[in-house]
Amino acid sequence: MIARSKSATASAYWRIMDAMLSALAPARRRLVLVLGALIVVAVLAASAALLVSRSRGEAAPAPVNQQRVGPILLVPGYGGSRTGLSILAARLAKDTGRTVSVMTLPGSGTGDLQAQAVALGVTAKALLARTGAGSLDVVGYSAGGIVARLWADAHGGSSIARRIVTLGAPHHGTELASLGSLFSSACPVACQQLTPDSPLLSGLNASPVRASPSLVSIWSTRDDVILPPTSSQLAGALDVQVQAVCPASQVTHSALPTDPAVQSLVESELAVGAPVPLSALRCTG
C-alpha cells in the first residue's frame, strides 16, 4: 500500500512538471532543463566528494607491531600531579630497562582534555625522536586515561601507540565530577568533561574501541574517586579488575600508581606481545 502510494505521488509529480514545462516557450524550457541538469550534477558531485572524504577519514592506520616495544610515557590525572607516577616510572624503568617518562600536563591539568591530548601528541613525538623508536606505550592515570584515548582517537596517536593502559580511568565519567559541577567555581573544564554522559565522553564512547593501539583498563573496586568504580570498564578493552587478580587488595584511587601489586599488573600488560588476561599474580608486588 505504501509503495503504491509513493508511486502514484511520483507519477502525479511528473505529470505536473511535464505540463508546466510544456507551457513554457521552447527557449525557456531548454534553460530550465539545463539548470536542472546542472543542479543534479552538482548534487551528485557533492555526494561523491562526501563519501570519499568519509572513507578517507575513517581509514585506520596500519596496526603497530605488538612484538616490538619502545619507550613508555605516563600521563597524569586531573590536576597534573606527577608524584605517584614518578614512583611507577622508576619501577618500570628498573624492571623493563625501557625509557620511561612522565608527561607534564599544560597549565594546572584541569583544562580542556582535548588540549591535553594535543599536548600528549607533542610530547610523544618528542620522546620517539629522542629515543629513535618507532612506537611507544602510554599509561594514562585517572583522567590521563581519557586524554590518552582522545589522543589515539583524534590526534594521531593510533599510528604510533603500541598499547594504552588506563589506570583508574573514568571512561564513563564519575559522579564526583557531577557533584563538583553543582559549584561552577569548583569544577573547571576538565571536571565538567568528566561528568557522566558529558558531550566529550559521549562522543568518545560512541564508536567501538579500535583494535590498534591495544587498550587495557586496570581498575579497583575500592576506587573512591571514580564513582561508581565500574565506570572504568570499557567495552572493547581488556578489563583487568585488581581484585579479580588480588582478591584481598584494598587499593584506592590515589594509591593505584604506587601500589606494588598494581605496578606488577601494569608491567605485565606492557610486555612484548598482545595484552593477556591476568588470573594469578604475586600480590605483594
DRENPA-3360 file (N, C-alpha, C; in nm, 2 decimals, always signed):
BEGIN
1 = MIARSKSA = +0.08/-0.12/+0.00/+0.00/+0.00/+0.00/+0.09/+0.13/+0.00 ~ +0.19/+0.13/+0.08/+0.28/+0.24/+0.09/+0.35/+0.26/-0.04 ~ +0.40/+0.15/-0.10/+0.47/+0.15/-0.23/+0.39/+0.21/-0.34 ~ +0.26/+0.17/-0.34/+0.17/+0.22/-0.45/+0.14/+0.37/-0.43 ~ +0.13/+0.41/-0.30/+0.10/+0.55/-0.27/+0.22/+0.63/-0.32 ~ +0.34/+0.59/-0.29/+0.46/+0.66/-0.34/+0.47/+0.67/-0.49 ~ +0.44/+0.56/-0.55/+0.44/+0.55/-0.70/+0.34/+0.65/-0.76 ~ +0.22/+0.65/-0.70/+0.11/+0.74/-0.75/+0.16/+0.88/-0.73;
9 = TASAYWRI = +0.21/+0.92/-0.62/+0.26/+1.05/-0.59/+0.37/+1.09/-0.69 ~ +0.46/+1.00/-0.72/+0.57/+1.03/-0.82/+0.51/+1.06/-0.96 ~ +0.42/+0.97/-1.00/+0.35/+0.99/-1.13/+0.28/+1.12/-1.14 ~ +0.21/+1.16/-1.04/+0.14/+1.29/-1.04/+0.24/+1.40/-1.04 ~ +0.35/+1.39/-0.97/+0.45/+1.50/-0.97/+0.51/+1.52/-1.11 ~ +0.54/+1.41/-1.18/+0.60/+1.42/-1.31/+0.50/+1.47/-1.41 ~ +0.37/+1.44/-1.40/+0.26/+1.49/-1.49/+0.25/+1.64/-1.48 ~ +0.26/+1.69/-1.35/+0.25/+1.83/-1.33/+0.37/+1.90/-1.38;
17 = MDAMLSAL = +0.49/+1.84/-1.36/+0.61/+1.90/-1.42/+0.61/+1.91/-1.57 ~ +0.56/+1.80/-1.63/+0.55/+1.79/-1.78/+0.46/+1.90/-1.83 ~ +0.35/+1.92/-1.76/+0.25/+2.02/-1.80/+0.31/+2.16/-1.79 ~ +0.39/+2.19/-1.68/+0.45/+2.32/-1.66/+0.55/+2.34/-1.76 ~ +0.63/+2.24/-1.80/+0.74/+2.26/-1.90/+0.68/+2.29/-2.03 ~ +0.57/+2.21/-2.06/+0.50/+2.23/-2.19/+0.45/+2.37/-2.21 ~ +0.41/+2.43/-2.10/+0.35/+2.57/-2.11/+0.46/+2.67/-2.13 ~ +0.59/+2.64/-2.12/+0.69/+2.74/-2.14/+0.73/+2.75/-2.28;
25 = APARRRLV = +0.79/+2.86/-2.32/+0.84/+2.88/-2.45/+0.96/+2.79/-2.47 ~ +0.99/+2.74/-2.59/+1.10/+2.65/-2.62/+1.23/+2.69/-2.56 ~ +1.27/+2.82/-2.57/+1.40/+2.87/-2.52/+1.40/+2.86/-2.37 ~ +1.29/+2.90/-2.30/+1.29/+2.90/-2.16/+1.29/+2.75/-2.11 ~ +1.22/+2.66/-2.18/+1.21/+2.53/-2.14/+1.35/+2.46/-2.14 ~ +1.43/+2.50/-2.25/+1.57/+2.45/-2.26/+1.65/+2.50/-2.14 ~ +1.63/+2.63/-2.10/+1.71/+2.68/-1.99/+1.67/+2.61/-1.86 ~ +1.55/+2.59/-1.84/+1.51/+2.52/-1.71/+1.57/+2.38/-1.71;
33 = LVLGALIV = +1.56/+2.30/-1.82/+1.62/+2.17/-1.82/+1.77/+2.17/-1.80 ~ +1.84/+2.27/-1.86/+1.98/+2.28/-1.84/+2.02/+2.31/-1.70 ~ +1.94/+2.40/-1.64/+1.97/+2.44/-1.50/+1.94/+2.32/-1.41 ~ +1.83/+2.24/-1.44/+1.80/+2.13/-1.36/+1.91/+2.02/-1.37 ~ +1.96/+2.00/-1.49/+2.07/+1.90/-1.51/+2.20/+1.95/-1.43 ~ +2.23/+2.08/-1.43/+2.34/+2.12/-1.36/+2.33/+2.10/-1.21 ~ +2.21/+2.12/-1.16/+2.18/+2.10/-1.01/+2.20/+1.96/-0.98 ~ +2.15/+1.87/-1.06/+2.17/+1.72/-1.04/+2.31/+1.68/-1.04;
41 = VAVLAASA = +2.39/+1.73/-1.14/+2.53/+1.70/-1.14/+2.60/+1.75/-1.02 ~ +2.57/+1.88/-0.97/+2.63/+1.93/-0.86/+2.60/+1.85/-0.73 ~ +2.48/+1.81/-0.72/+2.44/+1.73/-0.60/+2.52/+1.59/-0.60 ~ +2.52/+1.53/-0.72/+2.60/+1.40/-0.73/+2.74/+1.42/-0.70 ~ +2.80/+1.53/-0.75/+2.94/+1.55/-0.72/+2.97/+1.58/-0.58 ~ +2.88/+1.65/-0.51/+2.90/+1.68/-0.37/+2.89/+1.55/-0.29 ~ +2.79/+1.47/-0.33/+2.77/+1.34/-0.26/+2.89/+1.25/-0.27 ~ +2.95/+1.25/-0.39/+3.07/+1.16/-0.41/+3.18/+1.22/-0.33;
49 = ALLVSRSR = +3.20/+1.35/-0.33/+3.31/+1.41/-0.25/+3.29/+1.38/-0.10 ~ +3.17/+1.38/-0.05/+3.15/+1.35/+0.09/+3.18/+1.21/+0.12 ~ +3.14/+1.11/+0.03/+3.17/+0.97/+0.05/+3.32/+0.95/+0.05 ~ +3.39/+1.01/-0.04/+3.54/+1.00/-0.05/+3.60/+1.05/+0.08 ~ +3.55/+1.17/+0.12/+3.61/+1.23/+0.24/+3.58/+1.14/+0.37 ~ +3.46/+1.08/+0.38/+3.43/+1.00/+0.49/+3.52/+0.87/+0.49 ~ +3.54/+0.82/+0.37/+3.61/+0.69/+0.36/+3.76/+0.72/+0.40 ~ +3.81/+0.84/+0.36/+3.95/+0.87/+0.40/+3.96/+0.90/+0.55;
57 = GEAAPAPV = +3.86/+0.96/+0.60/+3.86/+1.00/+0.74/+3.85/+0.87/+0.83 ~ +3.78/+0.77/+0.78/+3.76/+0.65/+0.86/+3.87/+0.54/+0.84 ~ +3.96/+0.57/+0.75/+4.06/+0.47/+0.72/+4.16/+0.46/+0.84 ~ +4.17/+0.34/+0.89/+4.25/+0.31/+1.01/+4.40/+0.30/+0.97 ~ +4.49/+0.35/+1.04/+4.63/+0.33/+1.01/+4.67/+0.18/+1.03 ~ +4.78/+0.14/+0.98/+4.83/+0.01/+0.99/+4.86/-0.02/+1.14 ~ +4.82/-0.14/+1.19/+4.84/-0.17/+1.33/+4.99/-0.17/+1.37 ~ +5.01/-0.11/+1.49/+5.15/-0.11/+1.54/+5.20/-0.25/+1.58;
65 = NQQRVGPI = +5.32/-0.28/+1.55/+5.38/-0.41/+1.58/+5.37/-0.43/+1.73 ~ +5.30/-0.54/+1.78/+5.29/-0.57/+1.92/+5.42/-0.64/+1.98 ~ +5.50/-0.68/+1.89/+5.62/-0.76/+1.93/+5.74/-0.67/+1.96 ~ +5.73/-0.54/+1.92/+5.84/-0.45/+1.93/+5.81/-0.34/+2.02 ~ +5.87/-0.33/+2.14/+5.84/-0.23/+2.24/+5.93/-0.11/+2.23 ~ +5.88/+0.00/+2.27/+5.96/+0.13/+2.27/+5.95/+0.19/+2.41 ~ +5.97/+0.32/+2.41/+5.96/+0.39/+2.54/+5.82/+0.39/+2.60 ~ +5.81/+0.42/+2.73/+5.68/+0.43/+2.80/+5.66/+0.57/+2.84;
73 = LLVPGYGG = +5.54/+0.62/+2.81/+5.50/+0.76/+2.85/+5.38/+0.76/+2.95 ~ +5.40/+0.81/+3.07/+5.29/+0.82/+3.17/+5.22/+0.95/+3.17 ~ +5.09/+0.95/+3.17/+5.01/+1.07/+3.16/+4.94/+1.09/+3.30 ~ +4.96/+1.20/+3.37/+4.90/+1.23/+3.50/+4.75/+1.25/+3.49 ~ +4.68/+1.24/+3.60/+4.54/+1.26/+3.61/+4.50/+1.41/+3.63 ~ +4.38/+1.43/+3.67/+4.32/+1.56/+3.69/+4.41/+1.63/+3.79 ~ +4.45/+1.75/+3.76/+4.53/+1.83/+3.85/+4.68/+1.83/+3.81 ~ +4.72/+1.72/+3.74/+4.85/+1.71/+3.68/+4.96/+1.67/+3.77;
81 = SRTGLSIL = +4.93/+1.62/+3.89/+5.04/+1.57/+3.98/+5.12/+1.46/+3.92 ~ +5.26/+1.47/+3.93/+5.35/+1.37/+3.88/+5.41/+1.28/+3.99 ~ +5.37/+1.31/+4.11/+5.44/+1.24/+4.22/+5.42/+1.09/+4.22 ~ +5.30/+1.04/+4.22/+5.28/+0.89/+4.22/+5.33/+0.83/+4.09 ~ +5.31/+0.89/+3.98/+5.35/+0.83/+3.85/+5.51/+0.83/+3.84 ~ +5.58/+0.92/+3.91/+5.72/+0.92/+3.91/+5.77/+0.79/+3.98 ~ +5.70/+0.75/+4.08/+5.73/+0.62/+4.15/+5.71/+0.50/+4.06 ~ +5.60/+0.50/+3.99/+5.57/+0.40/+3.90/+5.67/+0.40/+3.78;
89 = AARLAKDT = +5.71/+0.51/+3.74/+5.81/+0.52/+3.63/+5.94/+0.46/+3.67 ~ +5.98/+0.49/+3.79/+6.11/+0.43/+3.84/+6.10/+0.28/+3.84 ~ +5.99/+0.23/+3.89/+5.97/+0.08/+3.89/+5.98/+0.02/+3.75 ~ +5.91/+0.08/+3.66/+5.90/+0.03/+3.52/+6.04/+0.04/+3.45 ~ +6.11/+0.15/+3.47/+6.24/+0.17/+3.41/+6.34/+0.06/+3.47 ~ +6.33/+0.04/+3.60/+6.42/-0.06/+3.66/+6.39/-0.20/+3.61 ~ +6.27/-0.24/+3.60/+6.23/-0.38/+3.57/+6.23/-0.41/+3.42 ~ +6.21/-0.31/+3.34/+6.20/-0.34/+3.20/+6.32/-0.29/+3.12;
97 = GRTVSVMT = +6.40/-0.20/+3.18/+6.51/-0.14/+3.10/+6.47/-0.05/+2.99 ~ +6.35/-0.01/+2.99/+6.30/+0.08/+2.88/+6.31/+0.22/+2.93 ~ +6.30/+0.32/+2.84/+6.30/+0.46/+2.87/+6.16/+0.49/+2.92 ~ +6.14/+0.55/+3.03/+6.01/+0.58/+3.09/+6.01/+0.73/+3.13 ~ +5.91/+0.80/+3.08/+5.89/+0.94/+3.11/+5.75/+0.97/+3.16 ~ +5.75/+1.08/+3.24/+5.62/+1.12/+3.30/+5.59/+1.26/+3.23 ~ +5.48/+1.27/+3.16/+5.44/+1.39/+3.10/+5.40/+1.50/+3.19 ~ +5.43/+1.62/+3.16/+5.39/+1.74/+3.23/+5.27/+1.80/+3.16;
105 = LPGSGTGD = +5.15/+1.80/+3.22/+5.03/+1.85/+3.16/+5.03/+2.00/+3.15 ~ +4.97/+2.06/+3.04/+4.97/+2.20/+3.03/+4.89/+2.27/+3.14 ~ +4.93/+2.39/+3.18/+4.85/+2.46/+3.28/+4.85/+2.38/+3.41 ~ +4.73/+2.38/+3.47/+4.71/+2.31/+3.60/+4.66/+2.16/+3.58 ~ +4.65/+2.12/+3.46/+4.60/+1.98/+3.44/+4.45/+1.98/+3.46 ~ +4.38/+2.09/+3.46/+4.24/+2.09/+3.48/+4.17/+2.16/+3.36 ~ +4.24/+2.19/+3.26/+4.19/+2.25/+3.14/+4.13/+2.15/+3.04 ~ +4.09/+2.19/+2.93/+4.03/+2.11/+2.82/+4.11/+1.98/+2.80;
113 = LQAQAVAL = +4.04/+1.87/+2.81/+4.11/+1.74/+2.79/+4.15/+1.72/+2.64 ~ +4.08/+1.79/+2.55/+4.13/+1.78/+2.41/+4.26/+1.85/+2.39 ~ +4.28/+1.97/+2.46/+4.40/+2.04/+2.45/+4.51/+1.96/+2.52 ~ +4.48/+1.88/+2.62/+4.58/+1.80/+2.69/+4.62/+1.68/+2.59 ~ +4.52/+1.64/+2.51/+4.55/+1.53/+2.42/+4.65/+1.58/+2.31 ~ +4.63/+1.70/+2.27/+4.72/+1.76/+2.17/+4.86/+1.77/+2.23 ~ +4.87/+1.82/+2.35/+5.00/+1.83/+2.42/+5.06/+1.69/+2.43 ~ +4.98/+1.59/+2.46/+5.03/+1.45/+2.46/+5.10/+1.41/+2.33;
121 = GVTAKALL = +5.03/+1.45/+2.22/+5.09/+1.42/+2.09/+5.23/+1.48/+2.07 ~ +5.24/+1.60/+2.11/+5.37/+1.67/+2.10/+5.48/+1.60/+2.18 ~ +5.44/+1.57/+2.31/+5.53/+1.50/+2.40/+5.57/+1.36/+2.35 ~ +5.47/+1.29/+2.29/+5.50/+1.15/+2.24/+5.60/+1.16/+2.12 ~ +5.58/+1.25/+2.03/+5.66/+1.26/+1.91/+5.81/+1.30/+1.96 ~ +5.82/+1.39/+2.05/+5.95/+1.43/+2.10/+6.02/+1.31/+2.17 ~ +5.95/+1.23/+2.24/+6.00/+1.11/+2.30/+6.05/+1.01/+2.20 ~ +5.97/+0.99/+2.09/+6.02/+0.90/+1.99/+6.14/+0.95/+1.91;
129 = ARTGAGSL = +6.14/+1.08/+1.89/+6.26/+1.14/+1.83/+6.38/+1.13/+1.91 ~ +6.37/+1.14/+2.04/+6.48/+1.13/+2.13/+6.54/+0.99/+2.14 ~ +6.45/+0.89/+2.14/+6.49/+0.75/+2.16/+6.51/+0.68/+2.02 ~ +6.46/+0.74/+1.91/+6.47/+0.67/+1.79/+6.38/+0.55/+1.77 ~ +6.28/+0.54/+1.86/+6.19/+0.43/+1.85/+6.08/+0.46/+1.75 ~ +6.01/+0.35/+1.70/+5.90/+0.37/+1.60/+5.77/+0.38/+1.67 ~ +5.76/+0.33/+1.79/+5.63/+0.34/+1.86/+5.65/+0.35/+2.01 ~ +5.55/+0.37/+2.09/+5.56/+0.38/+2.23/+5.44/+0.33/+2.30;
137 = DVVGYSAG = +5.45/+0.30/+2.43/+5.33/+0.26/+2.51/+5.29/+0.38/+2.60 ~ +5.17/+0.40/+2.63/+5.12/+0.51/+2.71/+5.04/+0.45/+2.83 ~ +5.07/+0.50/+2.95/+4.99/+0.47/+3.07/+4.92/+0.59/+3.11 ~ +4.79/+0.59/+3.11/+4.71/+0.71/+3.15/+4.64/+0.69/+3.28 ~ +4.68/+0.77/+3.38/+4.62/+0.75/+3.52/+4.51/+0.84/+3.53 ~ +4.39/+0.79/+3.58/+4.27/+0.87/+3.60/+4.23/+0.94/+3.48 ~ +4.21/+1.07/+3.48/+4.17/+1.15/+3.36/+4.28/+1.14/+3.25 ~ +4.40/+1.10/+3.29/+4.50/+1.08/+3.19/+4.47/+0.97/+3.09;
145 = GIVARLWA = +4.39/+0.87/+3.14/+4.34/+0.77/+3.05/+4.25/+0.82/+2.94 ~ +4.17/+0.91/+2.98/+4.08/+0.98/+2.88/+4.16/+1.06/+2.78 ~ +4.26/+1.13/+2.83/+4.35/+1.21/+2.74/+4.42/+1.11/+2.64 ~ +4.47/+1.00/+2.69/+4.53/+0.90/+2.60/+4.44/+0.85/+2.49 ~ +4.31/+0.82/+2.53/+4.22/+0.78/+2.44/+4.18/+0.88/+2.33 ~ +4.17/+1.01/+2.38/+4.14/+1.12/+2.29/+4.25/+1.13/+2.19 ~ +4.37/+1.13/+2.24/+4.49/+1.14/+2.15/+4.49/+1.03/+2.04 ~ +4.47/+0.90/+2.08/+4.46/+0.79/+1.99/+4.35/+0.81/+1.89;
153 = DAHGGSSI = +4.24/+0.86/+1.94/+4.11/+0.87/+1.86/+4.12/+0.98/+1.75 ~ +4.17/+1.09/+1.79/+4.16/+1.21/+1.70/+4.28/+1.29/+1.68 ~ +4.39/+1.25/+1.74/+4.51/+1.34/+1.73/+4.64/+1.26/+1.69 ~ +4.62/+1.16/+1.61/+4.73/+1.08/+1.55/+4.80/+0.98/+1.64 ~ +4.75/+0.95/+1.76/+4.81/+0.86/+1.85/+4.80/+0.71/+1.80 ~ +4.70/+0.68/+1.72/+4.68/+0.54/+1.68/+4.79/+0.49/+1.59 ~ +4.86/+0.59/+1.53/+4.97/+0.55/+1.43/+5.10/+0.52/+1.50 ~ +5.12/+0.57/+1.62/+5.25/+0.55/+1.69/+5.24/+0.48/+1.83;
161 = ARRIVTLG = +5.11/+0.46/+1.88/+5.10/+0.39/+2.01/+5.08/+0.24/+1.99 ~ +5.17/+0.16/+2.05/+5.15/+0.02/+2.05/+5.04/-0.02/+2.15 ~ +5.04/+0.04/+2.27/+4.95/+0.00/+2.37/+4.91/+0.12/+2.46 ~ +4.79/+0.12/+2.50/+4.74/+0.22/+2.60/+4.69/+0.15/+2.72 ~ +4.75/+0.17/+2.84/+4.70/+0.11/+2.96/+4.64/+0.23/+3.04 ~ +4.51/+0.22/+3.08/+4.45/+0.32/+3.16/+4.44/+0.26/+3.30 ~ +4.46/+0.35/+3.40/+4.47/+0.31/+3.54/+4.37/+0.40/+3.62 ~ +4.26/+0.33/+3.66/+4.15/+0.40/+3.73/+4.10/+0.52/+3.64;
169 = APHHGTEL = +4.07/+0.49/+3.52/+4.02/+0.60/+3.43/+3.87/+0.60/+3.43 ~ +3.81/+0.72/+3.43/+3.66/+0.74/+3.43/+3.61/+0.73/+3.29 ~ +3.61/+0.62/+3.23/+3.57/+0.61/+3.09/+3.43/+0.65/+3.07 ~ +3.34/+0.63/+3.17/+3.20/+0.68/+3.16/+3.17/+0.79/+3.26 ~ +3.28/+0.86/+3.30/+3.26/+0.97/+3.39/+3.26/+0.93/+3.54 ~ +3.25/+1.02/+3.63/+3.24/+1.00/+3.77/+3.14/+1.09/+3.84 ~ +3.07/+1.04/+3.93/+2.97/+1.12/+4.00/+3.03/+1.23/+4.08 ~ +3.16/+1.21/+4.12/+3.23/+1.31/+4.19/+3.24/+1.44/+4.11;
177 = ASLGSLFS = +3.26/+1.43/+3.98/+3.26/+1.54/+3.89/+3.12/+1.61/+3.88 ~ +3.02/+1.52/+3.88/+2.88/+1.57/+3.88/+2.85/+1.66/+4.01 ~ +2.90/+1.61/+4.12/+2.89/+1.69/+4.24/+2.96/+1.82/+4.23 ~ +3.08/+1.82/+4.18/+3.16/+1.94/+4.16/+3.10/+2.04/+4.07 ~ +3.02/+1.98/+3.97/+2.96/+2.07/+3.87/+2.85/+2.16/+3.93 ~ +2.80/+2.12/+4.05/+2.70/+2.20/+4.11/+2.75/+2.33/+4.16 ~ +2.89/+2.34/+4.17/+2.95/+2.46/+4.21/+3.05/+2.49/+4.10 ~ +3.02/+2.58/+4.01/+3.09/+2.61/+3.89/+3.24/+2.64/+3.92;
185 = SACPVACQ = +3.26/+2.72/+4.03/+3.40/+2.76/+4.06/+3.49/+2.64/+4.10 ~ +3.42/+2.53/+4.14/+3.49/+2.41/+4.19/+3.50/+2.31/+4.08 ~ +3.45/+2.34/+3.96/+3.45/+2.24/+3.85/+3.50/+2.30/+3.72 ~ +3.63/+2.31/+3.70/+3.68/+2.36/+3.57/+3.65/+2.28/+3.45 ~ +3.70/+2.31/+3.34/+3.66/+2.25/+3.21/+3.68/+2.10/+3.22 ~ +3.79/+2.05/+3.26/+3.82/+1.91/+3.27/+3.72/+1.84/+3.36 ~ +3.69/+1.90/+3.47/+3.59/+1.84/+3.56/+3.45/+1.83/+3.49 ~ +3.41/+1.93/+3.42/+3.28/+1.92/+3.35/+3.28/+1.81/+3.24;
193 = QLTPDSPL = +3.40/+1.79/+3.18/+3.41/+1.69/+3.08/+3.41/+1.55/+3.13 ~ +3.43/+1.54/+3.26/+3.44/+1.41/+3.33/+3.31/+1.37/+3.40 ~ +3.20/+1.45/+3.38/+3.07/+1.41/+3.43/+3.01/+1.30/+3.35 ~ +2.94/+1.21/+3.40/+2.88/+1.10/+3.32/+2.79/+1.16/+3.21 ~ +2.81/+1.10/+3.09/+2.73/+1.15/+2.97/+2.76/+1.29/+2.93 ~ +2.88/+1.34/+2.96/+2.92/+1.47/+2.91/+2.94/+1.45/+2.76 ~ +2.92/+1.57/+2.68/+2.94/+1.56/+2.54/+3.07/+1.50/+2.50 ~ +3.18/+1.53/+2.57/+3.31/+1.47/+2.53/+3.31/+1.32/+2.55;
201 = LSGLNASP = +3.27/+1.27/+2.66/+3.27/+1.13/+2.69/+3.17/+1.05/+2.60 ~ +3.05/+1.12/+2.57/+2.95/+1.05/+2.49/+3.01/+1.04/+2.35 ~ +3.08/+1.14/+2.30/+3.14/+1.13/+2.16/+3.25/+1.03/+2.16 ~ +3.33/+1.03/+2.26/+3.44/+0.94/+2.26/+3.40/+0.79/+2.27 ~ +3.29/+0.77/+2.34/+3.24/+0.63/+2.36/+3.14/+0.59/+2.25 ~ +3.11/+0.68/+2.16/+3.01/+0.65/+2.06/+3.06/+0.54/+1.96 ~ +3.19/+0.54/+1.93/+3.24/+0.44/+1.84/+3.31/+0.33/+1.91 ~ +3.32/+0.21/+1.85/+3.39/+0.10/+1.92/+3.53/+0.13/+1.94;
209 = VRASPSLV = +3.59/+0.07/+2.04/+3.74/+0.09/+2.06/+3.81/+0.02/+1.95 ~ +3.91/+0.10/+1.90/+3.99/+0.05/+1.78/+4.08/-0.07/+1.83 ~ +4.11/-0.15/+1.73/+4.20/-0.27/+1.76/+4.34/-0.22/+1.78 ~ +4.38/-0.11/+1.72/+4.51/-0.06/+1.74/+4.51/+0.09/+1.78 ~ +4.57/+0.13/+1.89/+4.65/+0.05/+1.98/+4.57/-0.04/+2.06 ~ +4.63/-0.15/+2.11/+4.56/-0.23/+2.21/+4.54/-0.16/+2.34 ~ +4.42/-0.18/+2.40/+4.38/-0.09/+2.51/+4.35/-0.18/+2.63 ~ +4.41/-0.15/+2.75/+4.39/-0.23/+2.87/+4.34/-0.13/+2.98;
217 = SIWSTRDD = +4.23/-0.17/+3.05/+4.18/-0.09/+3.16/+4.20/-0.16/+3.29 ~ +4.29/-0.10/+3.38/+4.31/-0.16/+3.51/+4.24/-0.07/+3.61 ~ +4.16/-0.13/+3.70/+4.08/-0.05/+3.79/+4.05/-0.13/+3.92 ~ +4.01/-0.06/+4.03/+3.99/-0.12/+4.16/+3.85/-0.10/+4.20 ~ +3.79/-0.21/+4.26/+3.65/-0.20/+4.31/+3.65/-0.10/+4.43 ~ +3.77/-0.07/+4.49/+3.78/+0.01/+4.61/+3.80/+0.16/+4.57 ~ +3.79/+0.19/+4.44/+3.82/+0.33/+4.40/+3.72/+0.42/+4.46 ~ +3.77/+0.53/+4.52/+3.69/+0.62/+4.60/+3.68/+0.76/+4.52;
225 = VILPPTSS = +3.73/+0.76/+4.40/+3.72/+0.89/+4.32/+3.63/+0.86/+4.19 ~ +3.66/+0.75/+4.13/+3.58/+0.71/+4.01/+3.45/+0.64/+4.06 ~ +3.34/+0.71/+4.06/+3.22/+0.66/+4.12/+3.11/+0.65/+4.01 ~ +3.05/+0.53/+3.99/+3.09/+0.41/+4.05/+3.22/+0.36/+3.99 ~ +3.30/+0.27/+4.06/+3.43/+0.22/+4.01/+3.41/+0.15/+3.87 ~ +3.29/+0.09/+3.85/+3.27/+0.02/+3.72/+3.27/+0.11/+3.60 ~ +3.28/+0.25/+3.63/+3.29/+0.34/+3.52/+3.42/+0.32/+3.44 ~ +3.52/+0.25/+3.51/+3.64/+0.23/+3.44/+3.64/+0.11/+3.34;
233 = QLAGALDV = +3.53/+0.04/+3.34/+3.51/-0.07/+3.25/+3.49/-0.01/+3.11 ~ +3.54/-0.07/+3.01/+3.53/-0.02/+2.87/+3.51/-0.14/+2.77 ~ +3.40/-0.14/+2.70/+3.38/-0.25/+2.61/+3.48/-0.24/+2.49 ~ +3.54/-0.35/+2.46/+3.65/-0.35/+2.36/+3.79/-0.34/+2.41 ~ +3.80/-0.30/+2.54/+3.93/-0.30/+2.60/+3.95/-0.43/+2.69 ~ +4.07/-0.47/+2.72/+4.10/-0.58/+2.81/+4.07/-0.53/+2.95 ~ +3.98/-0.59/+3.02/+3.94/-0.54/+3.15/+4.02/-0.62/+3.26 ~ +4.09/-0.54/+3.34/+4.17/-0.60/+3.45/+4.12/-0.54/+3.58;
241 = QVQAVCPA = +4.04/-0.61/+3.65/+3.99/-0.56/+3.78/+4.10/-0.61/+3.89 ~ +4.15/-0.52/+3.96/+4.26/-0.55/+4.06/+4.22/-0.67/+4.15 ~ +4.10/-0.66/+4.20/+4.05/-0.76/+4.30/+4.03/-0.90/+4.23 ~ +4.01/-0.90/+4.10/+4.00/-1.03/+4.03/+4.13/-1.11/+4.03 ~ +4.24/-1.03/+4.04/+4.37/-1.09/+4.04/+4.43/-1.10/+4.19 ~ +4.40/-1.00/+4.26/+4.45/-0.99/+4.40/+4.32/-0.97/+4.49 ~ +4.25/-1.07/+4.53/+4.12/-1.06/+4.60/+4.13/-0.97/+4.73 ~ +4.24/-0.97/+4.80/+4.25/-0.90/+4.92/+4.28/-0.76/+4.91;
249 = SQVTHSAL = +4.31/-0.71/+4.79/+4.35/-0.57/+4.76/+4.25/-0.47/+4.81 ~ +4.29/-0.37/+4.88/+4.21/-0.26/+4.92/+4.25/-0.13/+4.86 ~ +4.32/-0.14/+4.75/+4.38/-0.02/+4.69/+4.28/+0.08/+4.64 ~ +4.30/+0.21/+4.68/+4.21/+0.32/+4.65/+4.26/+0.39/+4.53 ~ +4.19/+0.49/+4.48/+4.23/+0.56/+4.36/+4.37/+0.62/+4.37 ~ +4.39/+0.70/+4.47/+4.52/+0.77/+4.48/+4.64/+0.68/+4.49 ~ +4.62/+0.56/+4.54/+4.73/+0.47/+4.57/+4.75/+0.38/+4.45 ~ +4.68/+0.39/+4.34/+4.69/+0.30/+4.23/+4.84/+0.30/+4.17;
257 = PTDPAVQS = +4.89/+0.42/+4.14/+5.02/+0.42/+4.08/+5.14/+0.37/+4.17 ~ +5.12/+0.37/+4.30/+5.23/+0.34/+4.39/+5.21/+0.20/+4.45 ~ +5.10/+0.14/+4.43/+5.07/+0.01/+4.49/+5.16/-0.10/+4.42 ~ +5.24/-0.18/+4.49/+5.33/-0.27/+4.43/+5.25/-0.38/+4.34 ~ +5.14/-0.42/+4.39/+5.07/-0.52/+4.31/+5.01/-0.46/+4.18 ~ +4.96/-0.34/+4.19/+4.91/-0.27/+4.07/+5.03/-0.24/+3.97 ~ +5.14/-0.20/+4.03/+5.26/-0.18/+3.94/+5.29/-0.31/+3.87 ~ +5.28/-0.42/+3.93/+5.31/-0.55/+3.86/+5.21/-0.58/+3.75;
265 = LVESELAV = +5.08/-0.54/+3.77/+4.98/-0.55/+3.67/+5.01/-0.47/+3.55 ~ +5.05/-0.34/+3.58/+5.08/-0.25/+3.47/+5.20/-0.31/+3.39 ~ +5.30/-0.35/+3.46/+5.42/-0.41/+3.40/+5.39/-0.53/+3.31 ~ +5.31/-0.61/+3.36/+5.27/-0.73/+3.29/+5.20/-0.70/+3.16 ~ +5.11/-0.60/+3.16/+5.03/-0.56/+3.04/+5.11/-0.47/+2.94 ~ +5.24/-0.44/+2.98/+5.32/-0.36/+2.89/+5.43/-0.45/+2.82 ~ +5.41/-0.59/+2.85/+5.51/-0.68/+2.80/+5.50/-0.70/+2.64 ~ +5.60/-0.76/+2.59/+5.60/-0.79/+2.44/+5.48/-0.88/+2.41;
273 = GAPVPLSA = +5.42/-0.85/+2.29/+5.31/-0.93/+2.25/+5.18/-0.86/+2.29 ~ +5.07/-0.93/+2.25/+4.93/-0.87/+2.28/+4.90/-0.88/+2.43 ~ +4.82/-0.79/+2.48/+4.79/-0.79/+2.62/+4.71/-0.92/+2.65 ~ +4.72/-0.97/+2.77/+4.66/-1.10/+2.81/+4.59/-1.09/+2.94 ~ +4.47/-1.16/+2.96/+4.40/-1.16/+3.09/+4.50/-1.21/+3.19 ~ +4.49/-1.16/+3.31/+4.57/-1.20/+3.43/+4.49/-1.27/+3.53 ~ +4.52/-1.39/+3.57/+4.45/-1.46/+3.67/+4.52/-1.49/+3.79 ~ +4.66/-1.47/+3.79/+4.74/-1.50/+3.91/+4.86/-1.41/+3.91;
281 = LRCTG = +4.89/-1.37/+4.03/+5.00/-1.27/+4.05/+5.05/-1.28/+4.19 ~ +5.18/-1.25/+4.21/+5.23/-1.23/+4.34/+5.18/-1.10/+4.39 ~ +5.07/-1.10/+4.47/+5.00/-0.98/+4.51/+5.08/-0.89/+4.61 ~ +5.20/-0.93/+4.64/+5.28/-0.84/+4.72/+5.36/-0.75/+4.63 ~ +5.35/-0.77/+4.50/+5.42/-0.69/+4.40/+5.56/-0.74/+4.38;
% end
